Amino acid sequence: MALTRPKSLRELALEHLRNRIVGGELKMGQALSERRISDELGVSKSPVREALAQLRDEGLVTIEPQKGARVFTLTEHEVNQICDFRQAIEVAAFEIALKRNQKALSKDMKRIVKDMDAARKSGNEAKYLSLDTAFHQAIFRNCENDYLSASYDRYVGKIAALRTHLSALPQHTKLSFDEHINLADAVQNSNMSEIKRLLAEHIDRTRQTYASSFPVL
């Protein structure tokens, strides 16, 4: 039986901070104190500093000389760029996954949608959002292309944090859930043209919702 390598202090700090940002506990634009974080975790500043540098590379944190670190903020222009990125890369991954692993992708998506329904009915918003992320990651897992997966993984935290940000809006989760059901059905039917149409609507709603519901940053 293989032994699991213990997580390093840097990995623990990274996981702690990423989860708090993605989950919305740390708000967009909020200042991050290395000293406070190190005290909370009972570690030195060094692993915290390394974790913040990694989060900067993932787009979840900004670091400015003399000003320190802050949770990222998003302008409407940046949200549009994220949506453009998602549209391009998810369509590409869907096309490959349907050719290589349509049955496995369909099975994964049906299972995740079932779990999303249970989380939504029980009022477990955090679980629902985690499953939303897993739904889209399933596309990349089943396309079996390391380059596409690595490109998506680099920004998956930022995409998930934006998803959390929008989830507070009325009806957003219900609309999101309906869209995931329809996407899973289209995958089951191997209907790529319908997948493209549904995905465009799903991602464009993020664009429109952010533009209409949040102030320009």
Disulfide bonds with the S-S distance in Angstrom:
none
